[in-house]
């Protein structure tokens, strides 16, 4: 191994995985939903954040559309 390297001679290439990088976000989630994924994570020996991401990805790939029911204000 060399003591130092000349970085100017390096052949730079764009990161091919940049589109697959994960982004950290903060969301508001109902307590019971959070507990559900936390318990599921414990049972499957997987972080609950990974399970939430997998679930959201399956919704995206299946083009799942949530049912939204708005209450009328009087």
Secondary structure, DSSP 4 states (H G I P E B T S, - for coil): --S---GGG------TTGGG----------HHHHHHHHHHHHHHTS-HHHHHHHHHHHHHHTT------PPPP-
